[in-house]
Amino acid sequence: MIVTKLITEIVGGTLDALDIFSLTVRGVVNDCSEQYAPQLIQTIYPSLIHGIQTGQTQVREECLDICTEVFKRFGLIILRQSSLVKTDALMTAINN
């Protein structure tokens, strides 16, 4: 999946194209239908957590921005399917 490659580049790639990759992932999140949202969330969530926990400041910011977009767009789906996002792990990553 292209999104997997993009999110991998955000978390582990160079900072040169970070903005472009991040904007692309946010665009995918905003254009994704609710039908495919669970698959998208499962695809990007582990990398986002990793980026928030271990990334440089710019990477952390981009990962948090993408998380914000995901929660704004698919918050109800995440509430209904609580297994999609481990909120405890996310809160721990954000607070560290």
N, C-alpha and C positions, 0 to 999 in steps of 0.2 A: 504494500500500500504506500502511496506517495506520502501520506501524512506521517507514516512511521519514519521515513527518511528525513522529512522536514523537522520533526520533533527531535530526532537524533542529532541533527545538525545544530539545532538550537542549544541543546544541552551539552554536546561534546565537540562541536565544531569551532571554527574560528569566529572571532567577533566581527569580522569584516562584513559578513552578510547576515548577521543576526537579526537586524531590523526587517529585512526582506522576508526571511523565513518565518519570523514571528507574525508579520502582517498576513502572510499567506495562510498560516494555520488559523489565525483569527478569522480570516475570510471563509475558510472551510467550515469552521464552527458556526458562523453566522448563516451560511448557506445550507447547512446540513438539515435534512428533514428529521422530524421527531422519530420517524421509523428507524433511522440509522444512528440516532444519537447514542444509544447504549454501546454499540460497537465502536463508535468514535471515542467515546469516553474511556472505554476499556483499553483502547489503543494508545491514547496519549497520556492518561493519568500516571502510569508508573514513571514515565520519563519526566513529567512535570514535577512529581515529588522529588525525584533524584536531582533535578535542576535546582529546585528550591533548597534542598538540603546541602548540596555540595558545590553549586555553581558560583561563579564570580558574581559580583553585584549586578552587572548588566543582565546576566543569564537569569539570576533570581527574579529580577524585575520583569523580564519578558515572560517567564513561567507564571508568575503571579498575575500578570495581565491576561494571559491565556486562561488561567483558572477562573478569573473574574468573568470573562466572556462565557465560559462554559456554564458557570453557575447562573449568570443572568439569563442565558438562552434556555438552559435545560434544568433549571432548579427543581421544577415539579417532577421531572423524570427521576432525578437523583433522589428526591424525597421518597418517591414510590418504590424505587429499586435501590435501597440503601447499600447493597453490596457493590455498586458501581464505584463508589468513592469511600475510602476508609477515612472518615472525618477525623478520627483521633490522630492518625499518622499525619494528615494534612495540617492539623492545628499544631502538632509538635514541630513539624518542619518549619512552619511559619514563625513560630515563637522562638526558634533557635537562631 
